[in-house]
Amino acid sequence: MADTWNLGVVSLEPWDRIWRRNQHLVDRLLALSPGLTVTFVTPPADPLHAATKGRTPRPGARSQVVAGYEERLTTFQPTKWLPGSFGAAGDRGLDRSISRHLRRGRGVDALWINDPRRAGVARLLEVPTLYDVTDDWTEARRAPRERARLVDGDAWLTHHAAAVVVCSPALQMSKGGTLIRNAVDVAAYRAPQPRPHDLPQRTALYCGTLHEDRLDIDLVIAVGEHLAAHDAVLALLGPVALTETNGRRLLRAPGITVLGARGFEDVPAYLQHADVLVVPHLVDDFTATLDPIKLYEYLAVGRPIVSTPCAGFVDAAVEGLVTVVAPAQFAEAVDAAFAARHEPREPADVADWADRASQMLEVLDELRRPSTATPGAAP
């Protein structure tokens, strides 16, 4: 009989068709461990914020079974009833709501936290906790109150979680823990796909969430203007998480097409048929900690790649797989990549998510052993 165990995952992302690290790993963990059930806690609904933006305020979606996993995967969306101005009181209420849900039934045998703001859930549940650090949010540009929440939660989890996993060498240097890097669904990205009908001809493509934490907005606009003068387009594929001001700047800029989000099963076709794949990222203390999933996705399809000198892509440049240039030379490098786009290029040998899930399962199995320390109150 398979070992049965329950895992709670407190994620920074929803469970939807836009898959990131958590979703890929959970999907494969469920395949690797037949006795595993997962409760995937998504970001909370925020009715008050929705009302202030003119949207219909709705509470969280509560518990829902995800199809395709034999009822072994459920999602839970809590509700954030208090605004951020209430500070710790709002966090405590949210943490209690999540903890109550995870205690139901058999409860959870282990907890996986991706959102440092939810350190309070680990304090309340007192089960072996894994802190999976995918970004150093303590280095992101945030308002003072929000940054304090991130710093406090990150510090507590780094020192009190039974296991810490990081996705990049830079994070391992600052946080310690076990290095489990990102990956790609190799088979999906290698299988030939038809050209998407909405992908413009002569396209340089950026794939990823559009956010000021990563994107150099001024560079994006400059590259779009340059490509427009050469009958080409910079297409931006991914969820839009920009401020209203920068969102309007991109929509008004020449040579830029904002395609928006696509499901994980649709993304490979866009990358396969783009002429050039680009990474116009900022280079700062935050982006220096990343292990971009797009690095693996880009390499898997074998298209020309141009990037600013940001984490991950710099290492690939050493191997001749990526052209890395400063922002001032970016447009010129994209021109050169367009000229070389028809040259034969073999996809790179990249890691698959199945390999990373096996590594993560080893950490979780060690976590669940009786001798593993559980998080408790801070001394």
Secondary structure by P-SEA (a helix, b strand, c coil): ccccbbbbbbccccccccccaaaaaaaaaaaacccbbbbcccccccaaaaaaacccccccccccccccccccbbbbbbbbccccccaaaaaaaaaaaaaaaaaccccccbbbbccccaaaaaaaaccbbbbbbccccccccccaaaaaaaaaaaaaaaccccbbbbccaaaaaacccbbbbbbccccccccccccccccccccccccccccccccaaaaaaaaaaaaaaacccccccccccccaaaaaaaaacccccccccccccaaaaaaaaccbbbbbccccccccccccaaaaaaaaaccbbbbccccaaaaaaaaccbbbbcccaaaaaaaaaaaaccccccccccccaaaaaaaaaaaaaaaacccbbbbcccc
